Amino acid sequence: MKVWKLVSGILSIVLFFVVMLQSCAAGLLNTMEANGESGGTAGVIVGLMMLSGGIVSIAARKGSKGGNIALIVLFGIATLVGFALAGNYVDLNIWAGWCAINVVFAIISLIKGNKKEVETEN
């Protein structure tokens, strides 16, 4: 899981820039059209959570329990916000899907870490 956390952390940081660029464009379009959509703002939140999650993923790649919980929370919030508020910003569903994948792998890492702790105690 160390390699996955490093790769997903780097990808999340790189994708942060793409998400922020798209979110600013979507927010500008929503404002100009006055359509009441909030996809651009949701994209900014998802982007910031992806950046934070990427940094935590790289820092906690050794398998700390707290790091995995932080990843679940950060990417979980990004997933919920992305899917719930995407509106006409369809690409936000893709970024929310990436965050959901990270949540699943963080849960797997947390479970595997707990099993190793139980085995070493016995």
MDAnalysis code that builds the backbone (N, CA, C; Angstrom):
import MDAnalysis as mda
import numpy as np

u = mda.Universe.empty(366, n_residues=122, atom_resindex=np.repeat(np.arange(122), 3), trajectory=True)
u.add_TopologyAttr("name", ["N", "CA", "C"] * 122)
u.add_TopologyAttr("resid", np.arange(1, 123))
u.add_TopologyAttr("resname", ["MET", "LYS", "VAL", "TRP", "LYS", "LEU", "VAL", "SER", "GLY", "ILE", "LEU", "SER", "ILE", "VAL", "LEU", "PHE", "PHE", "VAL", "VAL", "MET", "LEU", "GLN", "SER", "CYS", "ALA", "ALA", "GLY", "LEU", "LEU", "ASN", "THR", "MET", "GLU", "ALA", "ASN", "GLY", "GLU", "SER", "GLY", "GLY", "THR", "ALA", "GLY", "VAL", "ILE", "VAL", "GLY", "LEU", "MET", "MET", "LEU", "SER", "GLY", "GLY", "ILE", "VAL", "SER", "ILE", "ALA", "ALA", "ARG", "LYS", "GLY", "SER", "LYS", "GLY", "GLY", "ASN", "ILE", "ALA", "LEU", "ILE", "VAL", "LEU", "PHE", "GLY", "ILE", "ALA", "THR", "LEU", "VAL", "GLY", "PHE", "ALA", "LEU", "ALA", "GLY", "ASN", "TYR", "VAL", "ASP", "LEU", "ASN", "ILE", "TRP", "ALA", "GLY", "TRP", "CYS", "ALA", "ILE", "ASN", "VAL", "VAL", "PHE", "ALA", "ILE", "ILE", "SER", "LEU", "ILE", "LYS", "GLY", "ASN", "LYS", "LYS", "GLU", "VAL", "GLU", "THR", "GLU", "ASN"])
u.atoms.positions = np.array([
    [0.814, -1.198, 0.000],
    [0.000, 0.000, 0.000],
    [0.863, 1.271, 0.000],
    [2.147, 1.129, 0.323],
    [3.015, 2.312, 0.337],
    [3.113, 2.938, -1.049],
    [3.270, 2.088, -2.049],
    [3.396, 2.587, -3.424],
    [2.086, 3.241, -3.859],
    [0.964, 2.605, -3.525],
    [-0.328, 3.175, -3.896],
    [-0.506, 4.554, -3.269],
    [-0.180, 4.680, -2.001],
    [-0.358, 5.965, -1.332],
    [0.537, 7.041, -1.948],
    [1.751, 6.682, -2.313],
    [2.644, 7.649, -2.934],
    [2.113, 8.074, -4.303],
    [1.718, 7.098, -5.106],
    [1.221, 7.394, -6.458],
    [-0.092, 8.173, -6.393],
    [-1.015, 7.747, -5.535],
    [-2.299, 8.448, -5.448],
    [-2.124, 9.846, -4.869],
    [-1.169, 10.007, -3.967],
    [-0.896, 11.333, -3.427],
    [-0.370, 12.278, -4.487],
    [0.578, 11.802, -5.279],
    [1.130, 12.635, -6.347],
    [0.060, 12.947, -7.394],
    [-0.720, 11.933, -7.785],
    [-1.790, 12.162, -8.766],
    [-2.841, 13.132, -8.236],
    [-3.174, 13.019, -6.964],
    [-4.174, 13.923, -6.378],
    [-3.677, 15.362, -6.385],
    [-2.398, 15.551, -6.097],
    [-1.832, 16.901, -6.104],
    [-1.819, 17.465, -7.531],
    [-1.453, 16.637, -8.493],
    [-1.436, 17.092, -9.888],
    [-2.859, 17.373, -10.375],
    [-3.798, 16.485, -10.039],
    [-5.183, 16.676, -10.465],
    [-5.831, 17.879, -9.792],
    [-5.313, 18.273, -8.641],
    [-5.815, 19.465, -7.955],
    [-5.786, 20.671, -8.884],
    [-4.704, 20.837, -9.620],
    [-4.585, 21.983, -10.521],
    [-5.614, 21.916, -11.650],
    [-5.855, 20.726, -12.174],
    [-6.850, 20.552, -13.232],
    [-8.251, 20.860, -12.696],
    [-8.550, 20.307, -11.516],
    [-9.865, 20.514, -10.915],
    [-10.098, 21.993, -10.624],
    [-9.083, 22.673, -10.099],
    [-9.241, 24.090, -9.773],
    [-9.455, 24.931, -11.039],
    [-8.728, 24.619, -12.092],
    [-8.900, 25.349, -13.353],
    [-10.316, 25.153, -13.895],
    [-10.769, 23.915, -13.909],
    [-12.112, 23.626, -14.398],
    [-13.173, 24.247, -13.496],
    [-12.928, 24.228, -12.186],
    [-13.909, 24.768, -11.244],
    [-14.052, 26.271, -11.398],
    [-12.945, 26.943, -11.609],
    [-13.018, 28.391, -11.834],
    [-13.789, 28.701, -13.109],
    [-13.555, 27.917, -14.154],
    [-14.285, 28.113, -15.404],
    [-15.772, 27.809, -15.217],
    [-16.082, 26.729, -14.496],
    [-17.486, 26.370, -14.258],
    [-18.173, 27.424, -13.390],
    [-17.480, 27.927, -12.389],
    [-18.048, 28.963, -11.534],
    [-18.303, 30.245, -12.297],
    [-17.381, 30.609, -13.165],
    [-17.553, 31.801, -13.994],
    [-18.744, 31.630, -14.933],
    [-18.861, 30.455, -15.526],
    [-19.974, 30.185, -16.430],
    [-21.302, 30.222, -15.679],
    [-21.332, 29.625, -14.473],
    [-22.556, 29.645, -13.668],
    [-22.952, 31.072, -13.306],
    [-21.969, 31.900, -13.007],
    [-22.255, 33.282, -12.660],
    [-22.769, 34.055, -13.863],
    [-22.137, 33.853, -15.002],
    [-22.548, 34.577, -16.204],
    [-23.948, 34.167, -16.660],
    [-24.274, 32.886, -16.517],
    [-25.588, 32.405, -16.921],
    [-26.639, 32.648, -15.845],
    [-26.208, 32.910, -14.624],
    [-27.117, 33.109, -13.479],
    [-28.111, 31.962, -13.370],
    [-27.579, 30.738, -13.453],
    [-28.437, 29.564, -13.448],
    [-28.631, 28.946, -12.064],
    [-28.004, 29.493, -11.047],
    [-28.188, 28.987, -9.692],
    [-27.413, 27.723, -9.380],
    [-26.582, 27.265, -10.290],
    [-25.763, 26.070, -10.060],
    [-24.609, 26.401, -9.123],
    [-24.143, 25.397, -8.408],
    [-23.013, 25.607, -7.492],
    [-21.875, 24.637, -7.782],
    [-21.805, 24.124, -9.009],
    [-20.771, 23.155, -9.374],
    [-19.363, 23.716, -9.271],
    [-19.191, 24.999, -9.595],
    [-17.862, 25.605, -9.513],
    [-17.362, 25.676, -8.085],
    [-18.223, 26.077, -7.169],
    [-17.854, 26.139, -5.753],
    [-17.589, 24.739, -5.205],
    [-18.425, 23.794, -5.587],
    [-18.217, 22.408, -5.158],
    [-16.890, 21.886, -5.691],
    [-16.537, 22.271, -6.912],
    [-15.262, 21.851, -7.492],
    [-14.078, 22.399, -6.720],
    [-14.202, 23.631, -6.240],
    [-13.123, 24.214, -5.433],
    [-12.960, 23.430, -4.134],
    [-14.078, 23.061, -3.511],
    [-14.017, 22.268, -2.279],
    [-13.395, 20.911, -2.555],
    [-13.829, 20.260, -3.620],
    [-13.271, 18.952, -3.981],
    [-11.771, 19.081, -4.270],
    [-11.385, 20.125, -4.986],
    [-9.973, 20.334, -5.302],
    [-9.128, 20.519, -4.049],
    [-9.611, 21.319, -3.118],
    [-8.863, 21.537, -1.873],
    [-8.770, 20.258, -1.050],
    [-9.839, 19.478, -1.032],
    [-9.807, 18.195, -0.316],
    [-8.850, 17.222, -1.002],
    [-8.802, 17.262, -2.337],
    [-7.865, 16.398, -3.064],
    [-6.421, 16.796, -2.764],
    [-6.151, 18.083, -2.710],
    [-4.805, 18.545, -2.380],
    [-4.422, 18.110, -0.969],
    [-5.318, 18.327, -0.025],
    [-5.056, 17.926, 1.361],
    [-4.880, 16.414, 1.468],
    [-5.756, 15.677, 0.801],
    [-5.660, 14.220, 0.817],
    [-4.377, 13.720, 0.174],
    [-3.946, 14.381, -0.897],
    [-2.697, 13.993, -1.544],
    [-1.493, 14.196, -0.635],
    [-1.487, 15.314, 0.068],
    [-0.383, 15.582, 0.991],
    [-0.386, 14.580, 2.133],
    [-1.559, 14.310, 2.698],
    [-1.657, 13.337, 3.792],
    [-1.278, 11.947, 3.294],
    [-1.683, 11.611, 2.086],
    [-1.372, 10.295, 1.517],
    [0.135, 10.085, 1.405],
    [0.836, 11.107, 0.956],
    [2.288, 10.997, 0.840],
    [2.932, 10.929, 2.225],
    [2.446, 11.764, 3.139],
    [3.036, 11.815, 4.480],
    [2.759, 10.550, 5.289],
    [1.604, 9.916, 5.058],
    [1.207, 8.764, 5.863],
    [1.346, 7.448, 5.097],
    [2.224, 7.402, 4.126],
    [2.325, 6.196, 3.308],
    [2.914, 5.008, 4.057],
    [3.510, 5.235, 5.209],
    [4.066, 4.135, 5.996],
    [2.978, 3.298, 6.654],
    [1.749, 3.796, 6.682],
    [0.642, 2.990, 7.179],
    [0.138, 3.379, 8.549],
    [0.218, 4.631, 8.932],
    [-0.284, 5.022, 10.248],
    [-1.813, 4.985, 10.264],
    [-2.342, 4.585, 11.407],
    [-3.789, 4.479, 11.559],
    [-4.465, 5.845, 11.416],
    [-3.899, 6.853, 12.040],
    [-4.456, 8.201, 11.949],
    [-4.420, 8.752, 10.543],
    [-3.348, 8.449, 9.821],
    [-3.243, 8.898, 8.437],
    [-4.324, 8.282, 7.564],
    [-4.598, 6.998, 7.770],
    [-5.653, 6.342, 6.994],
    [-7.024, 6.919, 7.320],
    [-7.259, 7.210, 8.590],
    [-8.537, 7.806, 8.978],
    [-8.671, 9.200, 8.361],
    [-7.589, 9.968, 8.379],
    [-7.613, 11.299, 7.771],
    [-7.893, 11.199, 6.274],
    [-7.310, 10.219, 5.607],
    [-7.570, 10.024, 4.175],
    [-9.032, 9.685, 3.920],
    [-9.594, 8.829, 4.757],
    [-11.005, 8.461, 4.604],
    [-11.890, 9.687, 4.757],
    [-11.589, 10.515, 5.751],
    [-12.407, 11.714, 5.984],
    [-12.248, 12.723, 4.841],
    [-11.002, 13.044, 4.467],
    [-10.765, 14.050, 3.433],
    [-11.346, 13.635, 2.085],
    [-10.992, 12.435, 1.645],
    [-11.498, 11.990, 0.348],
    [-12.994, 11.666, 0.419],
    [-13.483, 11.266, 1.593],
    [-14.918, 11.021, 1.754],
    [-15.733, 12.287, 1.599],
    [-15.268, 13.376, 2.220],
    [-15.957, 14.661, 2.068],
    [-15.935, 15.098, 0.602],
    [-14.779, 14.943, -0.031],
    [-14.674, 15.316, -1.447],
    [-15.625, 14.491, -2.309],
    [-15.744, 13.217, -2.016],
    [-16.649, 12.349, -2.771],
    [-18.096, 12.801, -2.612],
    [-18.508, 13.022, -1.369],
    [-19.895, 13.426, -1.119],
    [-20.225, 14.776, -1.761],
    [-19.336, 15.748, -1.576],
    [-19.570, 17.075, -2.150],
    [-19.584, 16.995, -3.671],
    [-18.647, 16.243, -4.238],
    [-18.564, 16.146, -5.696],
    [-19.798, 15.529, -6.324],
    [-20.233, 14.401, -5.780],
    [-21.402, 13.742, -6.356],
    [-22.691, 14.514, -6.082],
    [-22.792, 15.132, -4.923],
    [-24.034, 15.809, -4.548],
    [-24.231, 17.138, -5.272],
    [-23.150, 17.870, -5.525],
    [-23.296, 19.235, -6.033],
    [-22.741, 19.450, -7.439],
    [-22.517, 18.389, -8.178],
    [-21.902, 18.534, -9.496],
    [-22.747, 19.387, -10.437],
    [-24.028, 19.162, -10.475],
    [-24.896, 19.947, -11.363],
    [-24.487, 19.796, -12.817],
    [-24.297, 20.923, -13.499],
    [-23.921, 20.866, -14.910],
    [-22.416, 20.714, -15.108],
    [-21.650, 20.675, -14.039],
    [-20.205, 20.467, -14.087],
    [-19.960, 18.955, -14.023],
    [-20.136, 18.291, -15.162],
    [-20.139, 16.829, -15.244],
    [-18.788, 16.219, -14.869],
    [-17.700, 16.910, -15.172],
    [-16.383, 16.370, -14.846],
    [-16.179, 16.206, -13.348],
    [-16.947, 16.917, -12.559],
    [-16.812, 16.801, -11.109],
    [-17.159, 15.389, -10.643],
    [-18.033, 14.706, -11.383],
    [-18.339, 13.308, -11.054],
    [-17.108, 12.418, -11.230],
    [-16.288, 12.720, -12.213],
    [-15.055, 11.952, -12.427],
    [-14.109, 12.163, -11.258],
    [-13.942, 13.409, -10.834],
    [-13.027, 13.698, -9.724],
    [-13.566, 13.119, -8.417],
    [-14.879, 13.146, -8.256],
    [-15.471, 12.522, -7.071],
    [-15.266, 11.009, -7.101],
    [-15.312, 10.426, -8.291],
    [-15.027, 8.990, -8.424],
    [-13.597, 8.656, -8.040],
    [-12.642, 9.513, -8.438],
    [-11.239, 9.334, -8.043],
    [-11.120, 9.380, -6.516],
    [-11.825, 10.301, -5.910],
    [-11.787, 10.412, -4.453],
    [-12.404, 9.175, -3.794],
    [-13.470, 8.645, -4.392],
    [-14.096, 7.430, -3.860],
    [-13.135, 6.250, -3.933],
    [-12.375, 6.146, -5.001],
    [-11.366, 5.080, -5.118],
    [-10.338, 5.214, -3.998],
    [-9.930, 6.440, -3.710],
    [-8.968, 6.660, -2.633],
    [-9.548, 6.294, -1.275],
    [-10.835, 6.543, -1.076],
    [-11.483, 6.161, 0.178],
    [-11.444, 4.645, 0.345],
    [-11.777, 3.929, -0.721],
    [-11.790, 2.461, -0.660],
    [-10.403, 1.927, -0.311],
    [-9.365, 2.469, -0.967],
    [-8.017, 1.983, -0.684],
    [-7.543, 2.381, 0.709],
    [-7.985, 3.509, 1.220],
    [-7.635, 3.901, 2.586],
    [-8.305, 2.976, 3.595],
    [-9.535, 2.572, 3.312],
    [-10.219, 1.619, 4.195],
    [-9.507, 0.284, 4.175],
    [-9.113, -0.171, 2.995],
    [-8.369, -1.433, 2.890],
    [-7.057, -1.338, 3.660],
    [-6.353, -0.241, 3.522],
    [-5.098, -0.046, 4.229],
    [-5.310, -0.020, 5.735],
    [-6.386, 0.603, 6.187],
    [-6.693, 0.647, 7.615],
    [-6.983, -0.754, 8.142],
    [-7.752, -1.537, 7.400],
    [-8.078, -2.904, 7.823],
    [-6.831, -3.779, 7.837],
    [-6.009, -3.678, 6.792],
    [-4.771, -4.466, 6.750],
    [-3.834, -4.075, 7.883],
    [-3.787, -2.784, 8.210],
    [-2.941, -2.321, 9.311],
    [-3.410, -2.856, 10.643],
    [-4.728, -2.924, 10.844],
    [-5.277, -3.461, 12.086],
    [-4.985, -4.956, 12.211],
    [-5.053, -5.690, 11.089],
    [-4.758, -7.121, 11.124],
    [-3.296, -7.371, 11.490],
    [-2.391, -6.536, 10.962],
    [-0.969, -6.689, 11.292],
    [-0.715, -6.403, 12.765],
    [-1.416, -5.422, 13.336],
    [-1.252, -5.100, 14.756],
    [-1.726, -6.257, 15.624],
    [-2.845, -6.880, 15.244],
    [-3.384, -8.006, 16.011],
    [-2.426, -9.186, 15.934],
    [-1.855, -9.437, 14.764],
    [-0.927, -10.550, 14.591],
    [0.346, -10.350, 15.396],
    [0.857, -9.133, 15.465],
    [2.088, -8.889, 16.213],
    [1.857, -8.936, 17.716],
    [0.628, -8.660, 18.171],
    [0.333, -8.736, 19.598],
    [0.257, -10.180, 20.062],
    [-0.162, -11.081, 19.183],
    [-0.313, -12.488, 19.573],
    [1.012, -13.136, 19.460],
])
